[in-house]
């Protein structure tokens, strides 16, 4: 499902215009991005949670040249699926 698919489905299900549905979806996504930028945890019960994982700096290797390079520490968003969603997906086997 793409973002456009989500907007169309929301508009149809809620009986609102596509423009309003797009504004709603963008507001939700923007709020989630802002929360992750503040290092807040996002929990959506029955669906899952988003959290930033911190990775320490390390020495890596450029696969093309073989040169040793320093990789800075970084944070990456991580999604952990909720039990209810996991069970629902597994029931569809």
C-alpha positions in Angstrom: 0.0 0.0 0.0 1.4 3.4 -1.0 0.7 6.7 0.7 -1.7 7.6 -2.1 -3.6 4.3 -1.6 -3.9 5.2 2.1 -5.2 8.6 1.3 -7.8 7.3 -1.1 -8.9 4.6 1.3 -9.2 7.1 4.1 -11.2 9.5 2.0 -13.6 6.8 0.9 -14.1 5.3 4.3 -14.5 8.6 6.2 -16.5 10.2 3.5 -14.2 13.2 3.2 -12.5 14.8 0.3 -9.1 13.5 -1.0 -7.6 16.9 -0.1 -8.7 16.6 3.6 -7.6 13.0 3.7 -4.2 13.9 2.4 -3.9 16.7 5.0 -4.8 14.3 7.7 -2.3 11.7 6.6 0.5 14.3 6.2 -0.2 15.7 9.7 0.0 12.2 11.2 3.3 11.4 9.4 4.8 14.8 10.2 3.9 14.4 13.9 5.5 10.9 13.9 8.7 12.3 12.3 8.8 15.2 14.8 8.4 12.7 17.7 11.3 10.5 16.4 13.5 13.6 15.9 12.9 14.4 19.6 13.9 10.8 20.5 10.3 10.1 21.7 8.9 6.6 21.4 5.7 6.1 19.4 3.3 3.4 20.4 0.2 2.5 18.5 -1.6 -0.2 20.5 -2.4 -3.3 18.5 -0.1 -2.2 15.7 3.4 -1.7 17.0 5.9 0.9 18.1 8.6 3.1 16.6 11.8 3.9 18.5 15.3 5.2 17.5 18.1 2.8 17.9 21.5 4.3 18.5 24.6 2.8 16.8 28.1 3.6 17.9 30.8 4.8 15.6 33.0 2.1 14.0 35.6 1.5 11.4 34.2 0.2 8.1 35.5 -0.6 4.7 34.6 0.9 1.3 33.7 -2.2 -0.7 34.8 -0.6 -4.0 38.3 0.6 -3.0 39.0 -1.5 0.2 39.8 1.7 2.0 39.2 1.8 5.8 36.8 4.6 6.7 35.3 5.9 9.9 31.6 5.6 10.2 30.1 8.2 12.6 27.6 7.2 15.3 24.0 7.3 14.1 20.4 6.8 15.1 18.0 4.9 12.9 14.2 4.5 13.4 13.2 1.0 14.2 9.7 -0.5 14.0 8.7 -3.4 16.4 5.4 -5.1 15.3 2.7 -5.5 18.0 1.5 -8.8 19.1 -2.1 -8.3 17.8 -0.8 -7.4 14.3 1.7 -10.2 14.3 -1.1 -12.7 15.3 -3.5 -11.3 12.6 -0.9 -11.6 9.9 0.0 -15.2 11.0 -3.7 -16.2 11.0 -3.8 -15.5 7.2 -1.4 -18.4 6.4 
